[in-house]
Structure formats: C-alpha cells, structure tokens
C-alpha cells in the first residue's frame, strides 16, 4: 500500500483494524446466487491460475 502512495498512517490503521477484527461465522449464498455455482476456495483458484503468474 505504501508503494502505491497510501499515507503511512492509513496503512498502519488498516493493518491494526485487520489484526483486531473479530472472527465471524457468517455464511451467505451470495456467490452462488450471482454466479449460479457454489463458491470455491482461494487455494483452488490460486492453483488453477498459477500459470498466469509465472
């Protein structure tokens, strides 16, 4: 974020907020309603698209 020109104070605040965010068990059906298929994991997406980043 700093490399993109964000102010250091903003970056520090965003990181602090992320570290202290409470856990959530919330599950929605939004992805499936929008795409017509169940969501996948980030790990599967990364494996499927790894060649694009090489």
C-alpha distance matrix in Angstrom:
0.0 3.8 5.4 5.1 6.6 5.6 8.4 8.6 11.1 9.2 6.6 10.0 11.8 10.0 10.5 14.0 14.8 14.1 16.2 19.0 19.2 22.8 23.9 25.3 28.2 27.9 28.8 29.2 30.9 28.5 27.4 31.0 32.2 29.8 30.2 33.7 32.8 31.5 27.9 27.0 24.8 21.4 23.2 25.8 23.4 21.6 25.1 26.4 23.6 23.1 25.1 22.8 20.1 22.6
3.8 0.0 3.8 5.3 5.2 5.0 6.7 6.5 9.9 9.3 7.1 9.9 12.5 11.8 12.0 15.0 16.6 16.4 18.0 20.7 21.5 25.2 26.6 28.3 31.3 31.2 32.3 32.8 34.6 32.2 31.1 34.8 36.0 33.6 33.9 37.4 36.6 35.2 31.6 30.6 28.3 24.8 26.4 29.1 26.8 24.7 28.1 29.5 26.6 25.7 27.6 25.3 22.4 24.5
5.4 3.8 0.0 3.8 5.4 7.4 9.7 10.1 13.6 12.8 10.7 13.6 16.1 15.0 15.1 18.4 19.8 19.2 20.9 23.8 24.3 28.0 29.0 30.5 33.3 33.0 33.7 34.1 35.5 32.9 31.5 35.1 36.4 33.7 33.8 37.3 36.4 35.4 31.7 30.6 28.3 24.7 26.1 28.5 26.0 23.8 27.0 28.1 25.0 24.0 25.4 23.0 20.1 21.9
5.1 5.3 3.8 0.0 3.8 5.8 9.2 10.9 13.8 12.1 10.7 14.2 15.9 14.5 15.4 18.8 19.5 18.9 21.2 23.9 23.9 27.5 28.6 29.7 32.4 31.7 32.3 32.3 33.5 30.7 29.5 33.0 34.0 31.2 31.5 35.1 34.6 33.8 30.2 29.5 27.6 24.1 26.0 28.1 25.3 23.5 26.9 27.6 24.4 24.0 25.4 22.6 20.1 22.5
6.6 5.2 5.4 3.8 0.0 3.8 6.4 8.7 11.6 10.5 10.0 13.3 14.9 14.3 15.7 18.5 19.4 19.6 21.8 24.1 24.5 28.2 29.7 31.0 34.0 33.3 34.2 34.2 35.7 32.9 32.0 35.6 36.4 33.6 34.2 37.9 37.5 36.6 33.1 32.5 30.7 27.3 29.2 31.5 28.8 27.1 30.5 31.3 28.2 27.8 29.2 26.4 23.9 26.2
5.6 5.0 7.4 5.8 3.8 0.0 3.8 6.4 8.5 6.8 6.7 10.2 11.3 10.8 12.6 15.2 15.9 16.5 18.8 20.8 21.1 24.9 26.6 28.0 31.1 30.4 31.7 31.8 33.6 30.9 30.3 34.0 34.7 32.2 33.1 36.7 36.3 35.2 31.7 31.3 29.4 26.2 28.3 30.8 28.2 26.8 30.4 31.3 28.4 28.2 30.1 27.4 24.9 27.5
8.4 6.7 9.7 9.2 6.4 3.8 0.0 3.8 5.5 5.4 6.5 8.8 10.1 10.9 12.6 14.4 15.6 16.9 18.7 20.4 21.3 25.1 27.3 28.9 32.3 31.8 33.5 33.8 35.9 33.3 33.0 36.8 37.4 35.1 36.2 39.7 39.3 38.0 34.5 34.1 32.0 28.9 31.0 33.7 31.3 29.8 33.4 34.6 31.8 31.4 33.4 30.9 28.3 30.7
8.6 6.5 10.1 10.9 8.7 6.4 3.8 0.0 3.8 5.4 5.1 6.1 8.6 9.9 10.6 12.2 14.2 15.4 16.6 18.5 19.9 23.7 25.9 28.0 31.4 31.4 33.3 34.0 36.3 34.1 33.7 37.5 38.4 36.3 37.2 40.6 39.9 38.2 34.6 34.0 31.6 28.5 30.3 33.2 31.3 29.5 32.9 34.5 31.9 31.2 33.4 31.3 28.4 30.6
11.1 9.9 13.6 13.8 11.6 8.5 5.5 3.8 0.0 3.8 5.5 5.2 6.1 8.7 10.0 10.5 12.2 14.3 15.4 16.6 18.2 21.8 24.5 26.6 30.2 30.1 32.3 33.1 35.6 33.5 33.6 37.3 38.0 36.2 37.4 40.8 40.1 38.3 34.9 34.6 32.2 29.4 31.4 34.4 32.5 31.1 34.6 36.2 33.8 33.4 35.8 33.7 30.9 33.3
9.2 9.3 12.8 12.1 10.5 6.8 5.4 5.4 3.8 0.0 3.8 5.4 5.1 6.1 8.6 9.8 10.5 12.3 14.3 15.5 16.3 20.0 22.4 24.1 27.6 27.3 29.2 29.8 32.2 29.9 30.0 33.8 34.4 32.5 33.8 37.1 36.6 35.0 31.6 31.5 29.3 26.6 28.9 31.7 29.7 28.5 32.2 33.5 31.2 31.0 33.5 31.2 28.7 31.5
6.6 7.1 10.7 10.7 10.0 6.7 6.5 5.1 5.5 3.8 0.0 3.8 5.4 5.2 6.2 8.6 9.9 10.7 12.4 14.4 15.4 19.2 21.2 23.1 26.4 26.4 28.2 29.0 31.3 29.2 28.9 32.6 33.6 31.7 32.7 36.0 35.2 33.4 29.8 29.3 26.9 24.0 26.0 28.9 27.0 25.6 29.1 30.7 28.4 28.0 30.5 28.5 25.8 28.3
10.0 9.9 13.6 14.2 13.3 10.2 8.8 6.1 5.2 5.4 3.8 0.0 3.8 5.5 5.2 6.1 8.6 9.9 10.6 12.4 14.2 17.9 20.3 22.6 26.2 26.6 28.7 30.0 32.6 30.9 30.7 34.4 35.5 33.9 35.0 38.1 37.0 35.0 31.4 30.9 28.2 25.5 27.2 30.5 29.0 27.4 30.8 32.7 30.7 30.1 32.8 31.1 28.3 30.7
11.8 12.5 16.1 15.9 14.9 11.3 10.1 8.6 6.1 5.1 5.4 3.8 0.0 3.8 5.5 5.1 6.1 8.6 9.9 10.7 12.0 15.7 18.4 20.5 24.2 24.3 26.7 27.8 30.6 28.9 29.2 32.8 33.6 32.2 33.6 36.7 35.9 33.8 30.4 30.3 27.9 25.5 27.6 30.7 29.2 28.2 31.7 33.3 31.5 31.3 34.2 32.4 29.8 32.5
10.0 11.8 15.0 14.5 14.3 10.8 10.9 9.9 8.7 6.1 5.2 5.5 3.8 0.0 3.8 5.5 5.1 6.2 8.7 10.0 10.4 14.2 16.4 18.2 21.7 21.6 23.7 24.7 27.3 25.5 25.6 29.2 30.2 28.7 30.0 33.0 32.2 30.1 26.7 26.6 24.3 21.8 24.1 27.1 25.5 24.6 28.2 29.7 27.9 27.9 30.9 29.0 26.6 29.5
10.5 12.0 15.1 15.4 15.7 12.6 12.6 10.6 10.0 8.6 6.2 5.2 5.5 3.8 0.0 3.8 5.4 5.1 6.2 8.7 10.0 13.7 15.5 17.9 21.3 21.9 23.9 25.4 28.1 26.6 26.4 30.0 31.3 30.0 30.9 33.8 32.6 30.3 26.7 26.1 23.4 20.9 22.7 25.9 24.8 23.5 26.8 28.8 27.2 26.7 29.8 28.3 25.7 28.3
14.0 15.0 18.4 18.8 18.5 15.2 14.4 12.2 10.5 9.8 8.6 6.1 5.1 5.5 3.8 0.0 3.8 5.4 5.1 6.3 8.6 12.1 14.7 17.4 21.0 21.8 24.4 26.1 29.2 28.0 28.2 31.6 32.9 31.9 33.1 35.8 34.6 32.0 28.6 28.3 25.5 23.4 25.2 28.5 27.6 26.5 29.7 31.8 30.5 30.1 33.3 31.9 29.3 31.9
14.8 16.6 19.8 19.5 19.4 15.9 15.6 14.2 12.2 10.5 9.9 8.6 6.1 5.1 5.4 3.8 0.0 3.8 5.5 5.3 6.0 9.7 12.4 14.6 18.3 18.7 21.4 22.9 26.0 24.8 25.3 28.8 29.8 28.9 30.4 33.0 32.0 29.6 26.3 26.4 24.0 22.1 24.4 27.4 26.4 25.8 29.2 31.0 29.8 29.9 33.1 31.6 29.4 32.3
14.1 16.4 19.2 18.9 19.6 16.5 16.9 15.4 14.3 12.3 10.7 9.9 8.6 6.2 5.1 5.4 3.8 0.0 3.8 5.5 5.2 8.8 10.5 12.8 16.3 16.9 19.2 20.9 23.9 22.8 22.9 26.3 27.7 26.9 27.9 30.5 29.2 26.6 23.3 23.0 20.4 18.5 20.6 23.8 22.9 22.3 25.6 27.4 26.4 26.4 29.8 28.5 26.3 29.2
16.2 18.0 20.9 21.2 21.8 18.8 18.7 16.6 15.4 14.3 12.4 10.6 9.9 8.7 6.2 5.1 5.5 3.8 0.0 3.8 5.8 8.7 10.4 13.5 16.9 18.3 20.8 23.1 26.2 25.5 25.6 28.7 30.4 29.8 30.7 33.1 31.5 28.7 25.3 24.7 21.8 20.1 21.6 25.0 24.7 23.7 26.7 29.0 28.2 27.8 31.3 30.4 28.0 30.5
19.0 20.7 23.8 23.9 24.1 20.8 20.4 18.5 16.6 15.5 14.4 12.4 10.7 10.0 8.7 6.3 5.3 5.5 3.8 0.0 3.8 6.2 9.1 12.2 15.8 17.2 20.2 22.5 25.9 25.4 26.1 29.1 30.5 30.2 31.5 33.7 32.3 29.4 26.3 26.2 23.6 22.3 24.0 27.3 27.0 26.5 29.4 31.6 30.9 30.9 34.4 33.4 31.2 33.9
19.2 21.5 24.3 23.9 24.5 21.1 21.3 19.9 18.2 16.3 15.4 14.2 12.0 10.4 10.0 8.6 6.0 5.2 5.8 3.8 0.0 3.8 6.5 8.9 12.7 13.6 16.6 18.8 22.2 21.7 22.5 25.6 26.8 26.7 28.1 30.2 28.9 26.1 23.1 23.4 21.1 20.1 22.2 25.2 24.8 24.8 27.8 29.6 29.1 29.5 33.1 32.0 30.1 33.1
22.8 25.2 28.0 27.5 28.2 24.9 25.1 23.7 21.8 20.0 19.2 17.9 15.7 14.2 13.7 12.1 9.7 8.8 8.7 6.2 3.8 0.0 3.8 6.4 10.0 11.6 14.9 17.5 21.2 21.3 22.4 25.0 26.3 26.7 28.2 29.9 28.5 25.4 22.8 23.2 21.1 20.8 22.8 25.6 25.6 25.9 28.7 30.5 30.5 31.0 34.6 33.8 32.2 35.1
23.9 26.6 29.0 28.6 29.7 26.6 27.3 25.9 24.5 22.4 21.2 20.3 18.4 16.4 15.5 14.7 12.4 10.5 10.4 9.1 6.5 3.8 0.0 3.8 6.9 9.2 12.2 15.3 18.8 19.4 20.3 22.6 24.2 24.9 26.1 27.5 25.8 22.5 20.0 20.3 18.2 18.3 20.1 22.7 23.2 23.7 26.2 28.0 28.4 29.0 32.7 32.2 30.8 33.6
25.3 28.3 30.5 29.7 31.0 28.0 28.9 28.0 26.6 24.1 23.1 22.6 20.5 18.2 17.9 17.4 14.6 12.8 13.5 12.2 8.9 6.4 3.8 0.0 3.8 5.4 8.7 11.7 15.4 16.2 17.4 19.5 20.9 21.9 23.3 24.5 23.0 19.8 17.7 18.5 17.0 17.7 19.9 22.0 22.4 23.4 25.9 27.3 27.9 28.9 32.6 31.9 31.0 34.0
28.2 31.3 33.3 32.4 34.0 31.1 32.3 31.4 30.2 27.6 26.4 26.2 24.2 21.7 21.3 21.0 18.3 16.3 16.9 15.8 12.7 10.0 6.9 3.8 0.0 3.8 6.4 10.0 13.4 15.0 16.2 17.7 19.3 20.9 22.0 22.7 21.0 17.6 16.0 17.1 16.0 17.4 19.4 21.1 21.9 23.4 25.4 26.7 27.7 29.0 32.6 32.2 31.6 34.6
27.9 31.2 33.0 31.7 33.3 30.4 31.8 31.4 30.1 27.3 26.4 26.6 24.3 21.6 21.9 21.8 18.7 16.9 18.3 17.2 13.6 11.6 9.2 5.4 3.8 0.0 3.8 6.7 10.4 11.7 13.5 15.1 16.2 17.7 19.3 20.1 18.9 15.9 14.5 16.3 15.9 17.4 19.9 21.2 21.4 23.4 25.6 26.3 27.2 28.9 32.4 31.7 31.3 34.5
28.8 32.3 33.7 32.3 34.2 31.7 33.5 33.3 32.3 29.2 28.2 28.7 26.7 23.7 23.9 24.4 21.4 19.2 20.8 20.2 16.6 14.9 12.2 8.7 6.4 3.8 0.0 3.8 7.0 9.0 10.5 11.6 13.0 14.8 16.1 16.6 15.3 12.2 11.3 13.5 13.7 15.7 18.3 18.9 19.3 21.7 23.7 24.0 25.2 27.2 30.5 29.9 30.0 33.1
29.2 32.8 34.1 32.3 34.2 31.8 33.8 34.0 33.1 29.8 29.0 30.0 27.8 24.7 25.4 26.1 22.9 20.9 23.1 22.5 18.8 17.5 15.3 11.7 10.0 6.7 3.8 0.0 3.8 5.5 7.8 8.9 9.6 11.5 13.3 13.7 13.2 10.8 10.4 13.4 14.5 16.5 19.4 19.5 19.3 22.1 24.2 23.9 24.9 27.4 30.4 29.5 29.9 33.3
30.9 34.6 35.5 33.5 35.7 33.6 35.9 36.3 35.6 32.2 31.3 32.6 30.6 27.3 28.1 29.2 26.0 23.9 26.2 25.9 22.2 21.2 18.8 15.4 13.4 10.4 7.0 3.8 0.0 3.8 5.7 5.5 6.1 8.7 10.2 10.2 9.9 8.2 8.8 12.3 14.4 16.7 19.6 18.9 18.6 21.8 23.6 22.8 24.0 26.8 29.6 28.6 29.5 32.8
28.5 32.2 32.9 30.7 32.9 30.9 33.3 34.1 33.5 29.9 29.2 30.9 28.9 25.5 26.6 28.0 24.8 22.8 25.5 25.4 21.7 21.3 19.4 16.2 15.0 11.7 9.0 5.5 3.8 0.0 3.8 5.5 5.1 6.1 8.5 9.7 10.2 9.3 9.1 12.6 14.6 16.2 19.5 18.9 17.8 20.9 23.2 22.1 22.8 25.7 28.3 26.9 27.8 31.3
27.4 31.1 31.5 29.5 32.0 30.3 33.0 33.7 33.6 30.0 28.9 30.7 29.2 25.6 26.4 28.2 25.3 22.9 25.6 26.1 22.5 22.4 20.3 17.4 16.2 13.5 10.5 7.8 5.7 3.8 0.0 3.8 5.5 5.2 5.9 7.7 7.5 6.8 5.9 9.4 11.8 13.3 16.6 15.6 14.3 17.6 19.7 18.4 19.1 22.2 24.7 23.4 24.5 27.9
31.0 34.8 35.1 33.0 35.6 34.0 36.8 37.5 37.3 33.8 32.6 34.4 32.8 29.2 30.0 31.6 28.8 26.3 28.7 29.1 25.6 25.0 22.6 19.5 17.7 15.1 11.6 8.9 5.5 5.5 3.8 0.0 3.8 5.5 5.2 5.0 4.8 4.8 6.3 10.0 13.0 15.3 18.0 16.4 15.7 19.3 20.8 19.2 20.5 23.7 26.0 25.1 26.6 29.8
32.2 36.0 36.4 34.0 36.4 34.7 37.4 38.4 38.0 34.4 33.6 35.5 33.6 30.2 31.3 32.9 29.8 27.7 30.4 30.5 26.8 26.3 24.2 20.9 19.3 16.2 13.0 9.6 6.1 5.1 5.5 3.8 0.0 3.8 5.8 5.5 7.5 8.5 9.9 13.6 16.6 18.5 21.5 20.0 18.9 22.5 24.1 22.4 23.4 26.7 28.8 27.5 29.1 32.4
29.8 33.6 33.7 31.2 33.6 32.2 35.1 36.3 36.2 32.5 31.7 33.9 32.2 28.7 30.0 31.9 28.9 26.9 29.8 30.2 26.7 26.7 24.9 21.9 20.9 17.7 14.8 11.5 8.7 6.1 5.2 5.5 3.8 0.0 3.8 5.9 8.2 9.7 10.2 13.5 16.3 17.6 20.7 19.3 17.5 20.9 22.8 20.9 21.3 24.8 26.7 25.0 26.6 30.0
30.2 33.9 33.8 31.5 34.2 33.1 36.2 37.2 37.4 33.8 32.7 35.0 33.6 30.0 30.9 33.1 30.4 27.9 30.7 31.5 28.1 28.2 26.1 23.3 22.0 19.3 16.1 13.3 10.2 8.5 5.9 5.2 5.8 3.8 0.0 3.8 5.5 7.8 8.5 11.4 14.6 16.0 18.8 16.7 15.0 18.6 20.1 17.8 18.6 22.2 23.8 22.4 24.4 27.6
33.7 37.4 37.3 35.1 37.9 36.7 39.7 40.6 40.8 37.1 36.0 38.1 36.7 33.0 33.8 35.8 33.0 30.5 33.1 33.7 30.2 29.9 27.5 24.5 22.7 20.1 16.6 13.7 10.2 9.7 7.7 5.0 5.5 5.9 3.8 0.0 3.8 7.0 9.3 12.3 15.9 18.0 20.3 18.0 17.0 20.7 21.7 19.4 20.7 24.3 25.9 24.9 27.1 30.1
32.8 36.6 36.4 34.6 37.5 36.3 39.3 39.9 40.1 36.6 35.2 37.0 35.9 32.2 32.6 34.6 32.0 29.2 31.5 32.3 28.9 28.5 25.8 23.0 21.0 18.9 15.3 13.2 9.9 10.2 7.5 4.8 7.5 8.2 5.5 3.8 0.0 3.8 6.5 9.0 12.7 15.2 17.2 14.7 14.3 18.1 18.7 16.7 18.5 21.9 23.8 23.2 25.2 28.1
31.5 35.2 35.4 33.8 36.6 35.2 38.0 38.2 38.3 35.0 33.4 35.0 33.8 30.1 30.3 32.0 29.6 26.6 28.7 29.4 26.1 25.4 22.5 19.8 17.6 15.9 12.2 10.8 8.2 9.3 6.8 4.8 8.5 9.7 7.8 7.0 3.8 0.0 3.8 6.6 10.0 13.0 14.9 13.0 13.1 16.8 17.5 16.2 18.2 21.2 23.6 23.3 24.8 27.7
27.9 31.6 31.7 30.2 33.1 31.7 34.5 34.6 34.9 31.6 29.8 31.4 30.4 26.7 26.7 28.6 26.3 23.3 25.3 26.3 23.1 22.8 20.0 17.7 16.0 14.5 11.3 10.4 8.8 9.1 5.9 6.3 9.9 10.2 8.5 9.3 6.5 3.8 0.0 3.8 6.8 9.4 11.8 10.4 10.2 13.7 15.0 14.1 15.7 18.5 21.2 20.8 21.9 24.9
27.0 30.6 30.6 29.5 32.5 31.3 34.1 34.0 34.6 31.5 29.3 30.9 30.3 26.6 26.1 28.3 26.4 23.0 24.7 26.2 23.4 23.2 20.3 18.5 17.1 16.3 13.5 13.4 12.3 12.6 9.4 10.0 13.6 13.5 11.4 12.3 9.0 6.6 3.8 0.0 3.8 6.7 8.4 6.7 7.1 10.5 11.5 11.0 13.0 15.4 18.3 18.3 19.3 22.0
24.8 28.3 28.3 27.6 30.7 29.4 32.0 31.6 32.2 29.3 26.9 28.2 27.9 24.3 23.4 25.5 24.0 20.4 21.8 23.6 21.1 21.1 18.2 17.0 16.0 15.9 13.7 14.5 14.4 14.6 11.8 13.0 16.6 16.3 14.6 15.9 12.7 10.0 6.8 3.8 0.0 3.8 5.3 5.3 6.4 8.7 10.0 10.8 12.5 14.1 17.5 17.7 17.9 20.6
21.4 24.8 24.7 24.1 27.3 26.2 28.9 28.5 29.4 26.6 24.0 25.5 25.5 21.8 20.9 23.4 22.1 18.5 20.1 22.3 20.1 20.8 18.3 17.7 17.4 17.4 15.7 16.5 16.7 16.2 13.3 15.3 18.5 17.6 16.0 18.0 15.2 13.0 9.4 6.7 3.8 0.0 3.8 5.4 5.0 6.0 8.5 9.8 10.4 11.6 15.2 15.1 14.8 17.7
23.2 26.4 26.1 26.0 29.2 28.3 31.0 30.3 31.4 28.9 26.0 27.2 27.6 24.1 22.7 25.2 24.4 20.6 21.6 24.0 22.2 22.8 20.1 19.9 19.4 19.9 18.3 19.4 19.6 19.5 16.6 18.0 21.5 20.7 18.8 20.3 17.2 14.9 11.8 8.4 5.3 3.8 0.0 3.8 5.5 5.1 6.2 8.6 10.0 10.3 13.9 14.7 14.3 16.5
25.8 29.1 28.5 28.1 31.5 30.8 33.7 33.2 34.4 31.7 28.9 30.5 30.7 27.1 25.9 28.5 27.4 23.8 25.0 27.3 25.2 25.6 22.7 22.0 21.1 21.2 18.9 19.5 18.9 18.9 15.6 16.4 20.0 19.3 16.7 18.0 14.7 13.0 10.4 6.7 5.3 5.4 3.8 0.0 3.8 5.4 5.1 6.1 8.6 9.8 13.0 14.0 14.6 16.6
23.4 26.8 26.0 25.3 28.8 28.2 31.3 31.3 32.5 29.7 27.0 29.0 29.2 25.5 24.8 27.6 26.4 22.9 24.7 27.0 24.8 25.6 23.2 22.4 21.9 21.4 19.3 19.3 18.6 17.8 14.3 15.7 18.9 17.5 15.0 17.0 14.3 13.1 10.2 7.1 6.4 5.0 5.5 3.8 0.0 3.8 5.5 5.1 6.1 8.4 11.4 11.4 12.2 14.9
21.6 24.7 23.8 23.5 27.1 26.8 29.8 29.5 31.1 28.5 25.6 27.4 28.2 24.6 23.5 26.5 25.8 22.3 23.7 26.5 24.8 25.9 23.7 23.4 23.4 23.4 21.7 22.1 21.8 20.9 17.6 19.3 22.5 20.9 18.6 20.7 18.1 16.8 13.7 10.5 8.7 6.0 5.1 5.4 3.8 0.0 3.8 5.5 5.2 5.6 9.3 9.6 9.5 11.9
25.1 28.1 27.0 26.9 30.5 30.4 33.4 32.9 34.6 32.2 29.1 30.8 31.7 28.2 26.8 29.7 29.2 25.6 26.7 29.4 27.8 28.7 26.2 25.9 25.4 25.6 23.7 24.2 23.6 23.2 19.7 20.8 24.1 22.8 20.1 21.7 18.7 17.5 15.0 11.5 10.0 8.5 6.2 5.1 5.5 3.8 0.0 3.8 5.5 5.3 8.4 10.1 10.6 12.0
26.4 29.5 28.1 27.6 31.3 31.3 34.6 34.5 36.2 33.5 30.7 32.7 33.3 29.7 28.8 31.8 31.0 27.4 29.0 31.6 29.6 30.5 28.0 27.3 26.7 26.3 24.0 23.9 22.8 22.1 18.4 19.2 22.4 20.9 17.8 19.4 16.7 16.2 14.1 11.0 10.8 9.8 8.6 6.1 5.1 5.5 3.8 0.0 3.8 5.9 7.8 9.0 10.7 12.5
23.6 26.6 25.0 24.4 28.2 28.4 31.8 31.9 33.8 31.2 28.4 30.7 31.5 27.9 27.2 30.5 29.8 26.4 28.2 30.9 29.1 30.5 28.4 27.9 27.7 27.2 25.2 24.9 24.0 22.8 19.1 20.5 23.4 21.3 18.6 20.7 18.5 18.2 15.7 13.0 12.5 10.4 10.0 8.6 6.1 5.2 5.5 3.8 0.0 3.8 5.6 5.5 7.3 9.6
23.1 25.7 24.0 24.0 27.8 28.2 31.4 31.2 33.4 31.0 28.0 30.1 31.3 27.9 26.7 30.1 29.9 26.4 27.8 30.9 29.5 31.0 29.0 28.9 29.0 28.9 27.2 27.4 26.8 25.7 22.2 23.7 26.7 24.8 22.2 24.3 21.9 21.2 18.5 15.4 14.1 11.6 10.3 9.8 8.4 5.6 5.3 5.9 3.8 0.0 3.8 5.4 5.5 6.9
25.1 27.6 25.4 25.4 29.2 30.1 33.4 33.4 35.8 33.5 30.5 32.8 34.2 30.9 29.8 33.3 33.1 29.8 31.3 34.4 33.1 34.6 32.7 32.6 32.6 32.4 30.5 30.4 29.6 28.3 24.7 26.0 28.8 26.7 23.8 25.9 23.8 23.6 21.2 18.3 17.5 15.2 13.9 13.0 11.4 9.3 8.4 7.8 5.6 3.8 0.0 3.8 5.4 5.3
22.8 25.3 23.0 22.6 26.4 27.4 30.9 31.3 33.7 31.2 28.5 31.1 32.4 29.0 28.3 31.9 31.6 28.5 30.4 33.4 32.0 33.8 32.2 31.9 32.2 31.7 29.9 29.5 28.6 26.9 23.4 25.1 27.5 25.0 22.4 24.9 23.2 23.3 20.8 18.3 17.7 15.1 14.7 14.0 11.4 9.6 10.1 9.0 5.5 5.4 3.8 0.0 3.8 5.7
20.1 22.4 20.1 20.1 23.9 24.9 28.3 28.4 30.9 28.7 25.8 28.3 29.8 26.6 25.7 29.3 29.4 26.3 28.0 31.2 30.1 32.2 30.8 31.0 31.6 31.3 30.0 29.9 29.5 27.8 24.5 26.6 29.1 26.6 24.4 27.1 25.2 24.8 21.9 19.3 17.9 14.8 14.3 14.6 12.2 9.5 10.6 10.7 7.3 5.5 5.4 3.8 0.0 3.8
22.6 24.5 21.9 22.5 26.2 27.5 30.7 30.6 33.3 31.5 28.3 30.7 32.5 29.5 28.3 31.9 32.3 29.2 30.5 33.9 33.1 35.1 33.6 34.0 34.6 34.5 33.1 33.3 32.8 31.3 27.9 29.8 32.4 30.0 27.6 30.1 28.1 27.7 24.9 22.0 20.6 17.7 16.5 16.6 14.9 11.9 12.0 12.5 9.6 6.9 5.3 5.7 3.8 0.0
